[in-house]
Amino acid sequence: MENEGRNFEEEVGTSANGNEPLFDINADSDVPGSSHLNDPLEKKETDKLQAEIAELKDKYLRQAAEFDNFRRRSARERIELNQTAGKDIIVSLLDVLDDCDRAQKQLESAGAAAAGAEGVMLIFNKFRNILQAKGVKAMETIHTDFNPDIHEAITEVPAPTPALAGKVLDEVQKGYYLNDKIIRFAKVVVGK
């Protein structure tokens, strides 16, 4: 209770002359604006953060440019690959074409009818083997359920037995897979 009679200046203390307090708590009230409130340490942190943002922005722009270059290069390589992918198959088929030319000359000679048929069968087998080696596989469609994902129905005919209703009865054009992807749909006749 002793301190009840003391005022704020006594509590804080006064200067040597006894009239002014040791520090003026209202000193900032006379300064206009808010610049006197900024801490110089905060300004350094702000500058540091802005530099970091600029660095990250630069990295982002460089990475975006690299990705754009990668995308263009990949597209160009994909086009080149598509152009040269067919080349490999065509080169393999040239041997078969040569065999076809020889078979045609053989068939044109009058005395080689039986030998010509055997030669044609050898050529067809060679042709099928080359295509199989390249990943071409024929679809098996006869007497299977009609599937619109792999079959193209040309027509529907009455099924000879009720068990064949909804199944493929005949194949007009074979369908083919290349490495388990459909490259040509089978054109089929479906029983109803």
C-alpha positions in Angstrom: 0.0 0.0 0.0 3.0 2.2 0.2 2.9 2.8 -3.5 -0.6 4.2 -3.6 0.5 7.7 -3.4 3.2 7.5 -6.2 2.4 8.5 -9.7 3.6 7.0 -13.0 6.7 9.2 -13.2 7.8 8.1 -9.9 7.3 4.5 -10.9 9.3 4.9 -14.1 11.7 7.4 -12.9 12.7 10.9 -13.9 15.6 12.4 -15.6 18.4 14.3 -13.8 16.5 17.6 -13.9 13.5 15.9 -12.4 10.9 17.2 -14.9 11.1 14.6 -17.8 10.6 10.9 -17.5 13.5 8.6 -18.4 11.7 7.6 -21.7 8.8 9.1 -23.6 6.2 6.5 -24.3 4.3 8.9 -26.7 7.3 9.8 -28.8 6.0 8.0 -31.9 2.6 9.8 -31.8 4.1 12.9 -33.3 5.7 11.1 -36.3 3.3 10.9 -39.3 2.8 7.6 -41.3 3.8 4.1 -40.3 7.4 4.0 -41.5 8.7 4.5 -38.0 6.9 1.2 -37.0 8.9 -1.0 -39.5 11.6 -3.1 -38.1 14.8 -3.2 -40.2 15.1 -7.0 -39.6 11.7 -7.6 -41.2 12.9 -5.7 -44.3 15.9 -8.0 -44.6 13.6 -11.0 -44.4 11.3 -9.6 -47.0 14.2 -9.0 -49.4 15.4 -12.5 -48.7 12.0 -14.0 -49.5 11.6 -11.9 -52.6 15.0 -13.1 -53.8 13.9 -16.7 -53.1 10.7 -16.1 -55.0 12.6 -14.7 -58.0 14.9 -17.8 -57.9 12.0 -20.2 -57.8 10.2 -18.3 -60.6 13.4 -18.6 -62.7 13.6 -22.4 -62.0 9.9 -22.8 -62.9 10.4 -21.0 -66.3 13.5 -23.1 -67.1 11.7 -26.3 -66.2 8.7 -25.3 -68.3 10.9 -24.6 -71.3 12.7 -27.9 -70.8 9.4 -29.7 -70.7 8.2 -28.0 -73.9 11.5 -29.0 -75.6 11.0 -32.6 -74.4 7.4 -32.7 -75.7 8.5 -31.4 -79.2 11.4 -33.9 -79.3 9.1 -36.8 -78.3 6.6 -35.9 -80.9 9.3 -35.7 -83.6 10.7 -39.1 -82.5 7.2 -40.6 -82.5 6.6 -39.5 -86.1 10.0 -40.8 -87.1 9.3 -44.1 -85.4 5.9 -44.5 -87.1 7.5 -43.8 -90.5 10.3 -46.4 -89.9 8.1 -49.0 -88.1 6.4 -50.0 -91.4 9.8 -50.1 -93.1 10.8 -53.2 -91.2 7.7 -55.1 -92.2 7.9 -54.0 -95.8 11.5 -55.2 -96.1 10.5 -58.5 -94.7 7.6 -58.8 -97.2 9.9 -58.1 -100.2 11.2 -61.6 -100.0 7.7 -62.9 -100.3 7.0 -60.6 -103.2 10.1 -62.0 -105.0 8.7 -65.5 -104.4 5.4 -64.5 -105.8 7.0 -63.2 -108.9 8.9 -66.5 -109.3 5.7 -68.5 -108.7 3.8 -66.5 -111.3 6.5 -67.3 -113.9 6.4 -70.9 -112.9 2.6 -71.1 -113.2 2.7 -69.5 -116.6 4.7 -72.4 -118.0 2.3 -75.1 -119.2 3.8 -78.2 -117.6 4.1 -77.1 -114.0 0.5 -77.1 -112.7 1.0 -79.4 -109.7 4.5 -78.0 -108.9 3.1 -74.5 -109.1 0.3 -75.2 -106.6 2.9 -76.6 -104.2 5.1 -73.6 -104.7 2.2 -71.2 -104.0 1.5 -73.0 -100.8 5.1 -72.7 -99.7 5.0 -68.9 -100.4 1.7 -68.5 -98.4 3.3 -70.4 -95.5 6.4 -68.2 -95.6 4.2 -65.1 -95.8 2.2 -66.2 -92.7 5.3 -67.1 -90.8 6.9 -63.7 -91.4 3.8 -61.9 -90.3 3.5 -64.1 -87.1 7.1 -63.3 -86.3 6.2 -59.6 -86.5 3.3 -60.1 -84.0 0.4 -60.5 -86.5 -2.2 -63.0 -85.3 -5.4 -63.9 -87.0 -8.7 -63.8 -85.0 -10.5 -67.1 -84.4 -14.2 -66.2 -85.0 -16.2 -69.1 -86.4 -18.7 -70.5 -83.9 -17.8 -67.9 -81.2 -20.2 -65.5 -79.6 -20.7 -62.3 -81.6 -18.7 -59.5 -80.0 -19.2 -56.0 -81.5 -15.8 -54.9 -80.0 -13.9 -57.2 -82.3 -16.5 -58.2 -85.0 -18.2 -56.2 -87.7 -21.5 -57.9 -88.6 -22.2 -57.8 -92.3 -25.5 -59.6 -92.2 -27.7 -61.8 -90.0 -29.0 -65.2 -91.3 -31.3 -67.7 -89.6 -29.2 -70.0 -87.4 -29.3 -73.7 -88.5 -29.7 -74.7 -84.8 -30.8 -72.8 -81.8 -27.4 -73.3 -80.2 -25.8 -71.2 -83.0 -28.1 -68.2 -82.5 -26.0 -65.1 -81.6 -22.8 -66.8 -82.8 -20.6 -66.2 -85.8 -21.6 -68.5 -88.6 -19.2 -67.4 -91.4 -16.3 -65.1 -91.8 -16.2 -62.8 -94.8 -12.9 -61.1 -94.0 -10.5 -62.2 -91.3 -9.7 -59.9 -88.4 -6.1 -59.5 -87.2 -4.3 -58.5 -84.0 -0.8 -56.9 -84.0 0.8 -57.5 -80.6 -2.7 -58.1 -79.1 -4.1 -54.9 -80.4 -6.8 -55.1 -83.1 -5.5 -53.8 -86.5 -8.5 -55.1 -88.5 -12.0 -56.1 -87.4 -13.4 -59.4 -88.6 -16.3 -59.0 -91.0 -18.7 -61.8 -90.1 -22.2 -63.3 -90.7 -24.2 -63.8 -87.5 -26.9 -66.3 -86.7 -30.2 -65.1 -85.4 
